[in-house]
Amino acid sequence: MKALVVEDLQVHYGPIRAVAGVSFQVPDSSLVALLGANGAGKSTIIRAVAGLRPPTAGRIVLHGEEIQGLPPHEIVRRGVAVCPEGRRIFRNLTVEENLLLGGWTRSRRDQEETLAHICRLFPRLAERRRQRAGTLSGGEQQMLALGRALMSRPRLLLLDEPSLGLAPLLVREVFKVVARLKETGVSILLVEQNAAAALELADYAYILENGRLTLEGTGTDLLTNDHLRRAYLGETPTEKPLPPAGGAM
C-alpha cells in the first residue's frame, strides 16, 4: 500500500512553472527524502500535497484517495500533517498551547493522550510546557514544531527542512528524533538540503533540479553516487550507476 502517490504534478506561480511533471511515491511506514538546492521546487511540492498551493495539473493520491483540490483542513482530517520550513510556531503562546493547536482535529481525550506521548518523546518540551515558545532555543523550537505536527496523529508527516538554521549538534539531535518517528510506522516525506543526513535515514530518495526529478534510488545507493556527492557533499567517490528517475520502487 502506498501512503502517497504523486503523478505528473505541475505547479505554477503565475507564469512561472515551479514544478514540471513530477511523479513519486511514499510507501506505507517508509521515509522518502526529496532533495535539491534552493529553488528546486521541494517546498512547493510539500505545499501542493498539503493543499496550500493548488496544482496546475497532475494527481495527488493519499491512501488510495485523490486529494488535489481539497482545502488544507480536509487534508489534515485525512491524516496529513506538516512540519513547515522555519518552524512557524506561535511565539507568544506557551509550549503546551502550541501543541494543543496541533491537535485541533482530535477529541479532548485524544489531545491529552497525545500530549502525554509528545512530552515523553520530547522531554525538554515537557520541562518547558508552561514557557512561552518564543523563549525556546532554535533546537527546542524545532522539536516543538515536530511535536505540534504529531499532535494530529498523522498517517503521513511532511517534514520541510527540519535542520534549517540549526547548529550541527542540534541537527544530529533532530535527525535522531526523525529516526525514532520512522520506527513508529508513520510515513514521512522529508524535504532537506542536508543530503548526507537525509540519505542516511531514507528508504528511498529523489533528487529535484529546476522543478524536475533527475535522479532516484535508495538512500544507500545515492550516498555512493558520484554526481550527487559532487553536487551536494563536495566529494568525488567512485560512481555507482543508478536507474533514471521515474522507475518503480
N, C-alpha and C positions, 0 to 999 in steps of 0.2 A: 504494500500500500504506500502511496506517495502522499506525504503531508502537503506538499505544494508542487504544482506543475505550472510553469510559465511557458507559454508558446507564442513565438513571434511577437514579442512585446515591443511596441513602439510608443515613445512618449515625447511630446514636443513642449517647448516653452515658446509660444508664439510661432515664428517661422523656424526656430532652431530645433533640430531633432537631437534630443539628448540621449535617447536610447533607440537603436536601429535594429529591430527584428531579433531580439534576444530570446533564446529558449534555454531553460534549465529546469532542474527538478531537485526537490529536497525529500528524500525518503523518510518514512517514519523513524523516529528515535535516532536521527543522524545529525551531524553537524556539517553543514556545507558552507564553505567560505567563498566570498565574492571579492576578488582582489583587483586593485588597479590604482593608478595615480589619481591625484586630484582632478576633478572634472571628467573622469572616465564614464560617469553615469551611475555609479554604485548607489549613492543615496537616493537618486531619482527612482531606481528600481524598488528600493525599500518603501518609498513614499507611494509608489503605484500599488504595491501589494497591500499596503495598509489603507488604501482608499484616500490618501491625502493628495494624490495627483492623478487625475483621470488619464488612462492610457488613450492614445490615438487609435491604436489597433492592437490586436492580439487577445489572448485568453489568459486568465489567472484562475487556476483551479485549486481550491483548498479542500482536501479530503474528499475529492470527487465532485465538489460543487463549484460552479463558476461564481466568482465574486467580483469581477471587474464591474465597475459602475455602482457597487453598493456604497453607502455612506460609511465613514470610518467607524461609527458606533456599532453598526451592524456587523462589521468585520471583527470588531473586538468581541462581540457576543458569540461569534462563531469560533472563537478560540485563538485569535491572533493578538499578540502584544508587541509593542515597540519600545525598545530602549534607545532613545534618539541620540544622534550626534550632539555633543555639547551638553548632555545630561538634562537640561531644561527642567530642573527641579523648581519648586516654589520656595524661594529663598526665605520669605517671611513666615512661612508655616513651619511647624515642628516636623521632625523626622517622622513621627507617628502619623501626623496629619497628611503628609505627603504619601505615605504608604497606603493609608486608608482610601485616598483618592484613586489609587491604582486598582482598588478592589470594588469600584462603584457598581459593577455588574453583579456582584455576589450578595448573598444574604448576609445579615449582620453576623450570624453564627459562623458562616464560611469565612467572613472577613477576620473574625477573631482567631479562628483556627489557622488561617493562612498567615496572619500577622505573627503568631507564635512560631510558625515554621520559619518565616523570614528572619526573625530575631535569633533563632538557632543557627541559621545559615550565615548570618552576618552579626556576630556578637558585638561588634563595635556600634552597630545601629541600635542594638538593644540597650547598650550603655548610654546612648545619646538620644533616646526616643523622645524626650521632652525638650530637646535642644532645637533651636532654630536651624533650619537646613543650611542657610547661608553662612553659618559659622563653621561648617564642617570643612575638613581638608578636601583637596581635589579627589583623592582616592576614596574618601568616605562618601563624597557626593556621587561618585560613580557607582559605589555599592548601593546607595540609596536609589539611584535611577534604575539599577538592575532589580532591586527589591520591589520597587513600585510596579515595574512591568510584570513581575512574577505574582503580584497580588491578585491578578485576574485568573490565575491558574491556566495559563495559555497552553494550547497544544502545539503552537508554533510561535517561537520567540524570534523577533527580528532585532538583531544587535548591530547598531550603526556606530562604528568607530569607538568601541569602548575604551581603547587605550589612548585616545587623543588627548594630548596635553599633560600626560602623566609622566612622572619620573620612572626610570627603568625598574626600580624596585617595586613601585606600585603597579606597573604594567604586569609584572610577573604575578603579583597578588590577584589582580583582576582575572588573568587567564586561568589561575588555579580555580577561581570560583566558576568560570565558564566550564572548565573541565568537570567540576562537580555537578553542574546543571546538566551537562550532557549525559552523565551517568544516571540521572533520574528518569531519562526516557523522553524528555521534551525535545522536539525537533527544533533545530536552530539554524537560521540563516545569518551568517556573520559577515558583515562588511568591514574590511580592515585595510589599512595601509601597512601595518606591521606584518609583512608577509611571512616571515620566519615563525613568529609566534602563532599566527593563524594556521599555517600549514602543519605545524606540529600537532594541532588538535583536530584538524579537519579530516573527515572521512573522504570527502571529495571537494574539489575546488575548481573555480572558473576564473579565468583572467579576462578582465574587461579593459578595452582600449578604445577611446573615442566612441563610446556607445555600442561597441560590438564585442562579442566574445571571440577571443583569438586563441585561447588555449584552455585545456581542461585535463583533469586527471586526479588520481588520488593525492592526498596530501604528501604521502611519502614520495611518490614519483615526481611531483612538481618540485619538491625540495632538491632533487638531484638534476633538474632540467637546466641546461646551460643558459638558455635565453633568459629564463626567469631570474636566475641567480645573478646574471649580469645586470639586468634591468632593475631588480628590486633589492638585491642583497649585496651588490658590489663585489661579487665573487665570480670566478670563472672555472667551475669544475667541469669534469667530463660530461658531455651532453648525453642524456638518455632519451631516445625518441618517445614521443607521446602521440596518441591519436589526435586528429584535428578536433576542434570544438564542434559540438553537435552530435557526438557519439552517445550511445546509451551507457548508463551507469551499470 
